[in-house]
Amino acid sequence: MKKVLLAAAIAGSALTVGAQNVIERPTFGDNWSIGLDAGVTTPLKGHSFFQNMRGNYGIHVAKQLTPVVGVGVEGAWGVNTTSSRTAFDTQYVGAYGTANLFNLFGGFSCTPRKFWIDAKAGIGWGHDYYPGANDDNYIAAKTGLDFNFAVCDNFSIAVKPGVTWNLAGTGEPAQFDSRRANFDVMVGFNYNFGPGFQCVACPDYSADIAALNDQVNALRAGVVAAADDLAASQAQLAISQAQNAELAAALAEAQSKAPVVVADTTFNSVRFVFFKIGKSTITPDQMPNVEMIADYMKHNPSSTVVIKGYASQDGPEEVNIRLAQARAQSVKDALIKKYGIKADRIKAEGQGIGHMFKEESWNRVSICTLDEN
């Protein structure tokens, strides 16, 4: 049986269901009942209440549409207490609707109730049998309450007080007139087909909803951050464009000046040999820097060089200390072995972790300072 949520209010009142439960929707063949009624009926007003009381019997068939609303058809026959050609002197056949007051005002309970009250109202055909005279037919209405007691899952007993109204009196307008009404008290014995309305577990999606809300909030925060980054980038671009304009102006000014020849100068230069991360081997692209140092020292026999090796902050400190020394030694060895520079003209020192450059990779370097004296 397909399960769906009852999502609307029924008979003017919403059903109250547990947060983790839903009501199983029945099919057309579910929740029917049939029953026999027995009791007494007597005029409501204008006649002796107890002296005119007589037996009353009936049958009914009903269907519960929702936990609140039900419909049905019924018939009732009052026992004849006078000499007549029939066993009954009154008859009522009609349709009715019911409202479960407990579910209407107290909400649907997943645990079957042992006692509940139905308010009932209906309309139908009334018929009175008269000995030796024409019978009387009229529009009738019934109102009352059913006090229901569950005996087991499929069987219940109901105490049903009510009033049957003759709405169309002879020569009088249709109205509810207590002088044309009978008071009935019946006991109904009901057999109920089907399990009634059942509660089934409702999946709890609160965690999924919370996770989706978190994702939405994170995306919103990302949009805000991206907008801030864009604004900052645009501001930096404007600054860069202004700086470029200043540099272009300075370049144009420098190009407009005549070159100045320095007749005499003293050479004091610094060369850099950079290394790969975690390495102390001189790569081919750095060898021209070593060769420049060697060429200078060959042309200046009295010159010396101080080589200071550094490492970046990547990795353990003790490893970087050894790596800095190895980088200085690597440049010294290349000057001696490849270019024939004497060892006493070269001083190699490891300086550990370097902080000269903001660009961290530039601190993986040997700084070579030449002195012509």
Backbone hydrogen bonds, N-H to C=O, Kabsch-Sander energy under -0.5 kcal/mol:
donor,donor_aa,acceptor,acceptor_aa,energy
7,A,5,L,-1.0
10,I,13,S,-2.3
13,S,10,I,-1.6
17,V,15,L,-0.7
21,N,18,G,-1.8
22,V,200,V,-2.3
24,E,198,Q,-3.2
30,D,27,T,-1.5
31,N,193,F,-0.6
33,S,62,A,-2.5
34,I,191,Y,-2.1
35,G,60,H,-2.3
36,L,189,F,-1.8
37,D,58,G,-2.6
38,A,187,V,-1.8
39,G,56,N,-2.2
40,V,185,V,-2.2
41,T,54,R,-2.3
42,T,183,F,-1.8
44,L,181,A,-3.1
45,K,181,A,-0.5
52,N,48,S,-1.4
53,M,50,F,-1.2
54,R,41,T,-2.1
56,N,39,G,-2.4
57,Y,77,W,-2.4
58,G,37,D,-2.3
59,I,75,G,-2.0
60,H,35,G,-2.1
61,V,73,V,-2.5
62,A,33,S,-2.6
63,K,71,V,-3.1
64,Q,31,N,-2.3
65,L,63,K,-0.8
65,L,69,V,-1.2
66,T,69,V,-2.3
70,G,98,T,-1.8
71,V,63,K,-2.6
72,G,96,Y,-2.1
73,V,61,V,-2.6
74,E,94,G,-2.6
75,G,59,I,-2.5
76,A,92,Y,-2.6
77,W,57,Y,-3.3
78,G,90,T,-1.4
79,V,55,G,-3.2
80,N,87,A,-2.9
89,D,78,G,-1.8
90,T,78,G,-1.0
91,Q,127,H,-1.9
92,Y,76,A,-2.4
93,V,125,W,-2.1
94,G,74,E,-2.3
95,A,123,I,-2.2
96,Y,72,G,-2.7
97,G,121,A,-2.7
98,T,70,G,-2.8
99,A,119,A,-2.0
100,N,68,V,-2.7
101,L,99,A,-0.9
101,L,117,I,-2.3
102,F,117,I,-0.6
104,L,100,N,-2.2
105,F,101,L,-2.3
106,G,102,F,-2.5
107,G,103,N,-0.9
116,W,148,N,-1.5
118,D,146,D,-2.4
119,A,99,A,-2.4
120,K,144,G,-2.7
121,A,97,G,-2.0
122,G,142,K,-2.6
123,I,95,A,-2.0
124,G,140,A,-2.8
125,W,93,V,-3.3
126,G,138,Y,-3.1
127,H,91,Q,-2.5
128,D,136,D,-2.6
129,Y,89,D,-2.4
130,Y,128,D,-0.5
133,A,130,Y,-1.5
136,D,128,D,-2.1
138,Y,126,G,-2.2
140,A,124,G,-2.3
141,A,165,W,-1.9
142,K,122,G,-2.1
143,T,163,V,-2.0
144,G,120,K,-2.0
145,L,161,P,-2.0
146,D,118,D,-2.8
147,F,145,L,-0.5
147,F,159,V,-3.0
148,N,116,W,-2.8
148,N,146,D,-0.8
149,F,157,I,-2.9
150,A,114,K,-2.3
151,V,149,F,-0.5
151,V,155,F,-2.0
152,C,155,F,-2.0
156,S,190,N,-1.9
157,I,149,F,-2.5
158,A,188,G,-2.3
159,V,147,F,-2.5
160,K,158,A,-0.6
160,K,186,M,-3.6
162,G,184,D,-2.5
163,V,143,T,-2.8
164,T,182,N,-2.7
165,W,141,A,-3.6
165,W,163,V,-0.5
166,N,180,R,-2.5
167,L,139,I,-2.2
167,L,165,W,-0.9
168,A,139,I,-0.7
169,G,167,L,-0.5
172,E,169,G,-1.8
175,Q,167,L,-1.1
177,D,175,Q,-1.0
178,S,176,F,-0.5
180,R,177,D,-2.1
181,A,178,S,-1.0
182,N,164,T,-2.5
183,F,42,T,-3.2
184,D,162,G,-3.1
185,V,40,V,-2.3
186,M,160,K,-1.6
187,V,38,A,-3.0
188,G,158,A,-3.2
188,G,186,M,-0.5
189,F,36,L,-2.8
190,N,156,S,-2.7
190,N,188,G,-0.6
191,Y,34,I,-3.0
192,N,154,N,-3.2
192,N,190,N,-0.5
193,F,32,W,-3.7
193,F,191,Y,-0.5
200,V,22,V,-2.4
202,C,20,Q,-3.0
205,Y,203,P,-0.8
209,I,205,Y,-2.7
210,A,206,S,-2.6
211,A,207,A,-2.4
212,L,208,D,-2.5
213,N,209,I,-2.5
214,D,210,A,-2.2
215,Q,211,A,-2.2
216,V,212,L,-2.6
217,N,213,N,-2.7
218,A,214,D,-2.5
219,L,215,Q,-2.5
220,R,216,V,-2.5
221,A,217,N,-2.5
222,G,218,A,-2.3
223,V,219,L,-2.3
224,V,220,R,-2.2
225,A,221,A,-2.6
226,A,222,G,-2.7
227,A,223,V,-2.3
228,D,224,V,-2.3
229,D,225,A,-2.7
230,L,226,A,-2.5
231,A,227,A,-2.3
232,A,228,D,-2.5
233,S,229,D,-2.7
234,Q,230,L,-2.5
235,A,231,A,-2.1
236,Q,232,A,-2.5
237,L,233,S,-2.5
238,A,234,Q,-2.0
239,I,235,A,-1.9
240,S,236,Q,-2.9
241,Q,237,L,-2.7
242,A,238,A,-1.9
243,Q,239,I,-2.5
244,N,240,S,-2.9
245,A,241,Q,-2.0
246,E,242,A,-1.9
247,L,243,Q,-2.8
248,A,244,N,-2.7
249,A,245,A,-2.0
250,A,246,E,-2.4
251,L,247,L,-2.8
252,A,248,A,-2.4
253,E,249,A,-2.1
254,A,250,A,-2.5
255,Q,251,L,-2.8
256,S,252,A,-1.2
257,K,254,A,-1.2
262,V,260,V,-0.5
263,A,261,V,-0.7
267,F,265,T,-0.5
271,R,368,C,-2.7
273,V,366,S,-2.1
274,F,272,F,-0.5
275,F,364,R,-2.7
279,K,276,K,-2.1
286,Q,283,T,-1.9
287,M,283,T,-0.7
287,M,284,P,-0.8
289,N,286,Q,-0.9
290,V,286,Q,-1.1
291,E,287,M,-2.7
292,M,288,P,-2.0
293,I,289,N,-1.5
294,A,290,V,-2.3
295,D,291,E,-2.8
296,Y,292,M,-2.0
297,M,293,I,-2.2
298,K,294,A,-2.0
299,H,295,D,-2.0
300,N,296,Y,-1.2
303,S,300,N,-2.1
304,T,371,D,-2.7
305,V,345,R,-2.1
306,V,369,T,-2.4
307,I,305,V,-0.5
307,I,347,K,-3.8
308,K,306,V,-0.6
308,K,367,I,-2.3
309,G,307,I,-0.5
309,G,349,E,-3.3
310,Y,365,V,-2.7
311,A,352,G,-1.9
320,N,316,P,-1.9
321,I,317,E,-2.1
322,R,318,E,-1.6
323,L,319,V,-2.4
324,A,320,N,-2.4
325,Q,321,I,-1.6
326,A,322,R,-2.3
327,R,323,L,-2.0
328,A,324,A,-1.7
329,Q,325,Q,-2.3
330,S,326,A,-2.2
331,V,327,R,-1.5
332,K,328,A,-1.9
333,D,329,Q,-2.9
334,A,330,S,-1.9
335,L,331,V,-2.0
336,I,332,K,-2.0
337,K,333,D,-3.1
338,K,334,A,-1.9
339,Y,334,A,-1.0
340,G,336,I,-1.0
341,I,335,L,-2.5
345,R,342,K,-1.4
346,I,343,A,-1.6
347,K,305,V,-2.2
349,E,307,I,-3.0
351,Q,309,G,-3.2
351,Q,349,E,-0.5
354,G,311,A,-2.5
360,E,358,K,-0.8
362,W,359,E,-1.6
363,N,359,E,-0.5
363,N,360,E,-1.5
364,R,361,S,-1.3
365,V,363,N,-1.4
366,S,273,V,-2.4
367,I,308,K,-2.7
368,C,271,R,-3.3
368,C,366,S,-0.6
369,T,306,V,-2.7
369,T,367,I,-0.6
370,L,269,S,-2.6
370,L,368,C,-0.6
371,D,304,T,-2.6
372,E,267,F,-0.7
